[in-house]
Amino acid sequence: MTITEVSKKYGLSADTLRYYERVGLIPKVNRNKSGVRDYTQEDCNWVEFIKCMRGAGLPIEVLIDYVSMFQQGDSTIDARKELLVDQRKVLAKKIEEMNKTLARLDYKIDLYEKGLMMSEKDLREKHK
């Protein structure tokens, strides 16, 4: 696939894909005889993985480390797993915090829907 096709498929700009490759977020993409990037299914799998992980908020540096270890081979399997486990813990904590925020928003919205929320004017007068 060309960079344009991959860009459209994953909703990422060509510049983003080039950046991902340049900084090591995805392994180097092979090029055809004309020097144009030629994405394989494996390359696309990396793009999809990185897009997913970035969308969840994993830091670029962590993902670069992961890709680098992957390229070093099987000797890094334990380290890669540990990295993913650590990031899962961080993500689970974020999700927990977001769920608390979501519950608080739901509560506030419910108050508005039930007409129980006081107007700002009413609140100011109540606290005088």
N, C-alpha and C positions, 0 to 999 in steps of 0.2 A: 504494500500500500504506500501511496505517496504521503507526504506530510499533510497535504491538503485533505486527503481522505481521512487520515487519522484525526486531524483537527476537527473535522465535521462529526466523525463518529463519537468522539469523546467530549465534544463541546469545549475544547481547549484551543487557544490560538496557536498558530505555527510558532510564534515567538516563545510562547510558554513551553512548547515541546522542545525547541532548540535549547532553551534555558535548562530544562530538566536534564537534557543530555550533557550540556556543557558542565553543569555542576556535579554530575554523577548521580542524579536522582533516578535515571534510567541508564542501563548500559549503552555503550556506543552502538548506534544504529548503522548497519551496513549501507553502503551506497552502491548504486548501479554504475555502469560504465561512464555515464555522463556526470557522475558525482552527486546525483540526487539521492536523498535518503530513501531507502527501500525497507519499510517496516514489515517485519514478519509477524506471525501470530504471537510468537514469544515476546517480541517488542511491544505489541499491543497489550499483552497481558501485564507487562511492567507498567505501561501508561495507565491502564485501568487500576492497578494496585496502588500506584502513587496518587492518582486522583482520589481514590477512596480514602486513603490514609490522610492526605492533606485536608480533604473535606471534613474529616473527623478531628482535625486540629493537631495531628502529629507534627512535631517540628521537622523542618527540612534537614537539619543536621543529623537527627536520629535516623531519618530515612536514607541519607547519604551513607551513614555508617552501615546500615543494614545492607544496602546494595553492594557496598565495598566488600563486606564480609561474604556476601553471597558469591561474589566473583572470585574470592579466595578459595572457595571450594568447601568440601565436606569437613575440613578441620575446624570450621567456624559454626557448625550446626548448633552446638550447645550455646554459644554466645549469641547467635541469631535468635534462638528460642528465648533466651533470657531477656534480650532486648524487647522482643514482642510481648513477653509476659509483663515486663515493667511498664510498657506503654499501655497495655490493657488495663493495668491497675490505675494509671493516671486517667485514662479515658472513663473507666467505671466511676471514678470519683467525680469527674466533670458531669457525667450523666446524672449522678445522684444529686449534685448541686443544681443542675438544670431542672430535674424533676421537682425539687423543693420550690424553685422559682415558678415553675409551671403551676404547681398547686396553689401558690400564693396568688398568682394571676387569676386562676380559676375562681378563687375565693372572692377576690375583688370584683371580678366581672359579675359573679353571682349577686353580690351586693347591689351593683348597679342595676342588674336585671330585676331584682326584687324591689327596687326603689328605696333601698335602705341607706344608700350613700347620701350623706348630707352634702349640700352645696358648699362651696368655699365660703360664701357669705354666711350661711347658717353656722358653719364651724367657727368662724371668727366671732360671731355674736355669742356663741355658747362659751367661748373661752375668755370673754371680757370680764 
